[in-house]
Amino acid sequence: MFPKSRMAVLVTLALVAINSPTVAQRTRDQALSARVDSLVERYRAGRHVPGIAIAVVRSGTVIKARGYGFANLELDVPVTPKTLFGPGSISKQFVATAIMQLVEDGKVRLDDPITRYIDSLPAHWGRIAVSHLLTHTSGVPEEHWLPNFVEFDRFEHNQLDVLRTIFADSLESAPGAVWAYRNSGYRMLGMIIERVSGESLWSFLQRRIFAPTGMATTRSSDPKTLIPHRAQGYGREHGRIVNRDAVTESAAFSEGG
């Protein structure tokens, strides 16, 4: 019989051999990696996207993480797997999750009128339930970004003041009757989160979602804060790439901050 120490070494070597990728597997992975590179670059060039970061995951393991293009065109800063991008309206799914956490806590009910949680709303909004905001079926019109979209994004705002721009407007449909994507509905959901939790939206999301799930770099996109590895935002005007103006924390708020 083998000594225990030698047996342990043999077992370890056997496990390494079993778990090590074969030459054929490595060849397939290299071919897959090259194909991914080609697809991403083709997409990036075709859509005129300055920079992209991707991850390929197999069975819970990241087998490829790479950046393509630039995080900042003016400074020639390349995208890397550490580059942070602003997800914009994808923020809404975190806001929806936060609302459902408050529902599970017994602090919010989906069929409650929103006037129960937000003061000073028009009387004709009393038929709108929390669930209508979540599902974009409230009938509330879109906010008026005064004086214009660009100027609105540059300044900080009181959330109720933003909503006041549409208080005089009629509902565009009966609550629950028609689906229509509305930023204004998700602004109100952010206000409900702050009212019910007693915390800022960002504090609640950090405590209840980001920290527990290990999302260590996910945060508010406040333009005044120094955020390492943040990509510059870009848009297209008249066929050319231009810098996108920064959006303040309270302007984007729970719609896309």
TAFEN-V706075 format. One record per backbone hydrogen bond with DSSP energy under -1.0 kcal/mol. CO is the residue of the C=O (numbers start at 1). NH is the residue of the N-H. If there is no record, write none. Layout:
co;nh
CO;NH
CO;NH
This chain:
co;nh
3;7
4;8
5;9
6;10
7;11
8;12
9;13
10;14
11;15
12;16
13;17
14;18
15;19
16;20
22;26
23;27
24;28
25;29
26;30
27;31
28;32
29;33
30;34
31;35
32;36
33;37
34;38
35;39
36;40
37;41
38;42
39;43
40;44
41;45
42;46
43;47
44;49
50;70
52;68
54;66
56;63
56;64
58;61
61;58
64;56
66;54
68;52
69;79
71;232
72;77
77;71
77;72
80;83
84;231
87;90
88;91
89;92
90;93
91;94
91;95
92;96
93;97
94;98
95;99
96;100
97;101
98;102
99;103
100;104
101;105
102;107
102;108
103;106
109;112
110;131
112;130
113;116
114;117
114;118
122;125
123;126
125;128
128;114
129;133
130;134
131;135
132;137
133;136
136;180
137;176
139;172
144;146
148;152
149;153
152;155
153;248
158;162
159;163
160;164
162;165
163;166
174;177
183;187
184;188
185;189
186;190
187;191
188;192
189;193
190;194
191;195
192;196
193;197
194;198
200;204
201;205
202;206
203;207
204;208
205;209
205;210
206;211
209;213
210;215
211;214
214;216
227;230
229;84
233;244
235;242
237;240
240;237
242;235
248;252
249;253
252;255
252;256
253;257
257;221
